């Protein structure tokens, strides 16, 4: 078994009291458990992959356990927007620690706004490079656009994981 398949196979999603692993066969089984009329394998695989979700804690644990391979082969990107990303947590203090941990975990921030880019690069007044690095471990490059738009650029080398 290849390293990527072994590592992804450790991720689990529970549906209807059944655990499913993140591999092709289990994603197809998940789709069919959810929608029994799903007969096309490729279609079922897409549906299962779309439904498969893992907790942030599980993802952090996987990255701790598989640090060597994942650090050489994966980048984590999170949305930074106020409607679909971590900035949306600003209005609720109960998510402050979760938001900070999520942003610390990420390597890349998806954001199109100059203000966010300047913040993550330590160029915003009051938020120096040293401040950002101390709080988040590193400066974060910002990318504009959606993960789906990156497929031709990355030739399958990067996978959406969160």
N, C-alpha and C positions, 0 to 999 in steps of 0.2 A: 504494500500500500504506500502510495506517495505521501510525503510529509504533509502537503496541503490537505489532502483528503483525511488523513489521520487527525489533524488538528481541527478541521471543520467538523468532523464527526463527533468531537467532544461536546459541541454545542447541542443543546436540547430545547425542544419546544413541546409543551404539553397541550393536547387538545382532547377533550372528552375522556379524561383519565388515562390517556395513552401518551407515552413519550415518543417523540420523533427526533431523529438525529439529522444533522445538516449534511446529508448526502443524497444523491440522485434518487435512489430507491425509496428512501424514507420521505423525501419531499413529494414524490409521486403518491405514496401511500397516504400522506397527510391530505393532499388535495382530494383524493378519492374518499377519504373518511369524511371530509367536509362536504363534498359534492359527489355523490356516488355515480352520477351519470357521466363523470369525467373519464372518457375512454382513451383519448389520445395521449400517449405517454409524454410527448414534448409539451403539449398543452397543460397536462397535469403537473409536469415539472415546473413550468412557469408559475402556475397557480400556487403550488406548494411553496416555492421559493418566495413568492410575494407574501404569503401568509406567515411564514416562519419568522418569529421574533425572539430575541434573547434579551435578558435583562442586562443593564449596564454592569451590574456586579459580576455577572457570569462572564461578560466580555473582559472585564478587568482581571479576573482570575485567570482566564485563558492567556492573556498577555503576560501575566506574571509567570505562569508555568512554562510558557513556550517563548519566553523573551528572546532567545537567541535567533530562532528562525523568523519569528514575526517581525523583529526589529530590522531584519535584512530584507523582508519581502512585503511588508504592509505599511500603509500610511492610513491614519484615521482622520477623516474629515467630518466636521459638524457644520450644520447650517448656523449662521450667525444672525439671521433676520429676526425681526420683532414679531412676525406672525408665524414663522415656521422654524425658528431656531432658538438658540440659547438666549438671545436678547429678550425673547418673550417671557422669560422667567423673572425679569427685572421687577415686575409689578407685584410679585409675591415673595416676600422675604422667607417663606418656608422652603423655597427652592434655592436659596442663595448658596448653600454648601454644595448641593447637587450640581448646580450650574458651574460653580468654580471647578469642581472635580471633573466634570465633563469637558470643560475647556482646557484644563490641564492635561487631560488624557489625549486630546486631539493634537494632530500634527499640523492640520490645515483648517482654516475657517472659510466656509463659503459665504462670501459677502461682496456686494457690489458697491457699497457706500465708501466714499473716501474717508469719512470719519472713522469707520470701523477699521479700515486698512491702516490708517495712521495710528490708531490705538494699538493694534496687534503688532505693529512694527516699532512701537515705543517712540513715535514721533508726535504724539498728541501732548500739548502742554499739561504738565502735572502727571504724566504717565511715561516716564523715561524708559529706555531700554532696560535699565537695571531693575526698575519697578516691575515691569512685565515679566522679565526673566525670573525674578525672585518669587513672584506670585504663581506663575504658570510653568516655570521650568525652562522656557524658551520663548523667543519671539515666534509668532505664527504667521506664515504667509497667507494671504487671502486670495481666493480664486473666485472669479465671477462665473455664474452659470450653474447648471444642474449636473449631477453626477452622470446622468444619461447622456449628456452632451460630450462627455469626455471619452467615451468608448473608442472613437476613431483615433484619438490622440494617444491613448495608452496601450492600445493593442492587447487588451486583456491582462495587463501586468498589475493593474490596481483593481480591487474589488470593493464594491460598496459593502461595508460591514455595519454601519450605524447611521 
